[in-house]
Amino acid sequence: MNKNVTSNRQVSRFRWLTFVSLVGVITLVAGACGSSDSNSSSESKSTAQQGLSGTITVTGSSSVEPITNLLAEAFSEVHPSVAISVSGPGSGDGHKAACAGEVPIWNSSRQIKDKEIDCLQEKGIDFIEFRVGIDGISAIISIENDAIECLNFADLYSLVGVEATGFSKWSDANSLNADIGGTGPFPEGDLEIFAPGEESGTFDSFIEIALEDVWEERVEAGEADANYAVRPDYNASANDNVIIDGIAGNKYSLGWVGFAFADVARDRVALLEVDGGDGCVAPSPATIADASFPIARFLYTYVDAAKADDPAVKDFIDYMLSDEGQKYVVEAGYVNLSEEDITQSRASWANRTTGKTF
């Protein structure tokens, strides 16, 4: 995880539109005072901006969707003739749509997998990769449950891992929890799990960061199913708001969603501290940015290289990676990239560098 991430929140869309208007005024004044060639160039640029049109379809991660929605709204105010459709069925769905040649841009809350790269290569599709922000994954419970404040990775595995299949109460996990170094015992109470489905990058990231090490040790010991890390008997949804509703409506529930979704629902759910080996840490923009919160991940956007120079696509990605566009990462509740990462992302886009670059 990169450190020293900027998290400025206070730049409004009004200031952006005012800035655009001022630039237009300055351009007209400069054109009037300059040569006829300069005036012709200015008029050409103005016409190009006013005449930008087209259709952009963006799909993929539900976690990245709020950022893209804000960007699309602001971009459309400046370029009203560009129709932008944004959806967030899941990271896996986004990569599938890209492989089918259905979209020029797709989002992912995890880095592209080798099998997804293979699919694109088989179809002759090159992709450009860049990071757009940082997000934490929050383990959440109902605000009515005051018995739990912090869980470590062994605790999480003993409650939601594959060996927890069939556990209907928190206390059912106590024996397993003791065997693998958890912090139990857990109290009585019906255990109801609400979490993202397998199509979600948040599902994959949670397994990779919070469960994988414990699960692999249990597989090697012959105790766990090698095919599944997460118990199958939980309430899965691709909609983060449905997960929040499920957690809020069940006193002894447990689940996980992206930090941005949990953060705005603090009146309904409690965000647990997590111990990744260095003590309990609460999720916040600061702890996610400096990597002290142990469940955090980068957010990605991918572009079909063959469609990168479509005028609408090009201008939209230019805006996404601009200083102004990056403000919407924070407005959506996420954390900005380090200067190093945003510089690398901009270079990959400017040079049309294909393949994995991080």
N, C-alpha and C positions, 0 to 999 in steps of 0.2 A: 504494500500500500504506500502510495506517495504521500508525503507530508506537506505541511504549510499550504493548505488549500484555501483559496480566497472564498469568503462567504458573504460578500456584500449583497444586501437585499434591496437597497433603496433607489432604484431607477425605474420610473414609471413609463407606461406606454405614451403618456402625454408628452413627456420630454423627448421621446424618440420621434414622435410625429412633428413636434416643434422643430427638432433638429433637421428633419427632412425638409420641412418648409423653408427654414433658413438657408439650407444648402441650395435649394431651388432659387431663392431670391439672389443669393450671392452669385450663382452661376449666370443669371440673367444680367446682372449689373456688369460682371466681368466681360460677358459677351458683348454688351453694348459699347464698352470702352475699348475693346480689342479690335483686331483686324477682322476682315471678312472671313478668313479661313477659320479663325478662332470662333467666330460667331456661328459658322456652319457646323463646326465640331460640337459646340454646346447644344445647338438645336438637335443634332443627331442623337446625342446622348439622352436628351430630354425625351425625344420621341421614342427611343428604345425603351426607356423605363416605363413611360405611359403605355406603350404598346405591348408590354410583356403579357403573354397569355399562355394558356395550356392547362393541363390536368396533371396533378401529382397524387399518387396513391401511396400511402405509408401504412405498413402493418407491422405486427410483431408484438414485442413485449408490452404487457399492461403496465409495467413499472416505468418504462420510458414514455409511454403514451401521454401522461400529463405534460411533460416537457414539450413534446412535439405539438400537442394541441395549442399551447400558449404561443409557440413559435409560428404555427400556421395562422393563428388569429392575427398576430401582429403583422406577419408578412402579407396577409390578404388585405389589410387596411391600406398598405402601400401599393399593392398589386392586385386590385379587385378583380381583374380578369383571369387570375389564376385560381382554379378550383382545386382545393386540397382536401383529400379524404384521409382521415386518420382513424385507425382501429387498433385494438390491443388484445387480440385473442390469446397471445402467448408467444414467447421467444421461438419455441419449436415450430409453431404455426407460421411465423414470419419467415424462417429459413425454408420451410416447405414451399411457401408461396414464391419465394425468390427462385428456388430450383425449378419451379413450374413456369418461370418467366412472367409472372403475373404482376410484379411490382418493381419499380425502380429503386425504392428505398425501403429498408426494413430495420426494425429495432430489435435489440436483444439485451437482456439483463445479465448475460454471461457471454463469454467469448465463443465464437463459432466452433462447433465440434468437427473433428476430422471427417466423420461420416457425412456431415453437411457440406464440407468442402468437396468431398468426393462426388456428391450429387451434382453440385454446381459444375465441377470439371467435366463430368460426363455429358452435361448439357452444353458445354462450351461457354459457360458464363464466368467471367472474371469479376471479382468484387474488390471494392475499396473499403477498408476498415478504419474507423476512428472511434476514440472514446469521447463521450459527451458529458459525463459526470460520474459521481460516486454516490452510492446508496448503501445504507445499512439494512439488515434484515432483523426485524423485531420479533422476538418471542413474546406473545401476548396472552393475557388471561383477562377474565372479567374483573371489573373494578370492585365487584362484591367479594372477591376472593382475597382476603388479607393474610392468608396462611403462607403464601409463596412470594418471595421478593427477588431471589436470584437462583439461577440454575447453571450448572456447568455442563460440558458436553456429554458427560456420562449420564447426567440426569435427563437431558433431552433424549438421548438414545433409549434409555430405559422406559421412557414414556411414549415416544413416537416411532422408535426403530422397529424393525421387522420382528424382533423378539418380544415386542409388546403386543403383538397381535392377540386379540381377545381380552386384553386388560380393560375392564369396564369401570374400575375405580383406581384412584391414584395409588392407594395402598397396595394394589395388585403388583405394582412395579417394585416394591421394597426389596424383595429377595434378589432380583436381577440387579437393582441399583447398588446393593451392597457388594455384589460380586464384582462389579466393574468400576468401583471407586466413586460412586455418586455421593451426594451430600444428604441423602434421606435420613430417616424414614419420612415418607410422605403421609399426609393426613388422609382420613377417609373422605369420600366425596366422589360422585360419579364423574368419570373422566370422559369428556367429549372432545374430540379433535376436529378442528376446522383449519384447513390449509390449502395452498394451491395444488392444482392437479399436475400431472406429469408433463403437460404441454407448456408449463410455465418455467421461465428461467429462474424465478424465485425458488421453485421446487428444487431445481438442479443445484443452485448455488447453496441453498441450505444444507443439502446432503453433502456437497463437497466440503463446505467449511465446518459445519457443526457435527455431522454424523459419521463421515467417511472413515476417519482414523479409528474410532471405536468399533465401527461395523467391520472393518477389515481385520482387526485383531480378533473379533469374535468369529469371523469366517475362518481364519487360520486355526483357531482353536476348535473348529468343528461344531460351534454352537449356533451359528446364524446361517440363514439362507444366503448363498452367494449371488442370487439373482435379484434380490430386492433389499434395499436399505431401509425403506419406510413401511410401516404396517399398512396393509391394504384396506383395513376396516376403519377408515376415517372419512369425514365429510370433505370431499374435494370440490373446489370451484375455481374457475378461471377468473372470476370476478372478485377482486379484493374487498369490495364493499359487502358482498355476501358473506365473506369470511368474517369481517368485522361484526356484522349483524349476528352471526352464529356465536361468536365469542361473547358478545355483549349480552346475549339472551340466555346464556347458560353459566351459572355461578362457578362451576368447577371445570370449565372448558380450558383448552390450551390450543395454541396454533401459532402461525407465523405469517407475516406479510412484510412488504417493504416498509422501511421506516417512515417514509413520507405519508403513506396511507394511515399508519398507526398514530403518527404524531398529531394529525388533525382530529383524531377520534379519542383523545385522552379523557374526554368526559364520559366515555363508554367502556374503554378498555385500558388495562394497565400494561405498560411496557416494562418487561422484566429486565433486571440487570443480568448480565451473562459473564461467567468466569471461563475464560479461555486458557487459564493456567497462571494468570498473573493477578488474580483477584477479581471481584465483582465490579463490572463497569456498566453504567447506564448508557443507553444509546442517546446520542445528541449530535448535531452537526459537527461540534468540535471533536468529540471522541471518534466519530466516523472518519473525519478528515485526518486525524493524527494516528489512526490505526490502533488506538487503545481499546476501542470497542471491537471485540473479536469476530463479529459476524458482519462483514462489509464486503462490497463487491463493486467493480467498475460497470458502468452502463455503456453500451455500444450502439452505434448506427452503422449500417452497411449500405453501400450503393452499388448497383449494377454498373460496371465500368463502361459498358456499351451505351448506357443512357446518361452518363455523367455530364455530357456536354449539351444535352437538351437544355435550352435556355431557362426554362422554369425550374428544372431540377438543379441546374448549376447555381442559379441565383438563390434558391432556397437553402442549399447546403452552404453557400458562401455566408448567408445570413446566420445560419445555425452556428457556424464556427467563429463568427465575428464577436467582438467584445460585447456588443449590444445583445446579440443572440444568447450569449452565455449567461446573461443576467436571468434568463427565464429558467435556467437550471435551478437557481436558488429560489426563484419565485414559486416553482413547483414543489419545493420542499426538499431538494437534494443539495449536494455539496459540489462546488466547482472543482475542476481539475487543477492540478499543480501547473505552474507555468511550463514546466518541462513537457507534461503530457499534452497540453493544448497546443504547444508549439509543434510537437510531433504529429498530432492529428491534422493540423493545418498543412504541414509539409506533405503528408500522405495524400491529402486532397488536392493540393496545388500541383503536385507532381503526378497525380493519377497513379499512385503506387498501388499495385494490386497484391492481394493475398494478406495473410496475417502479418501485422506490423508491430504488435505488442507481445 
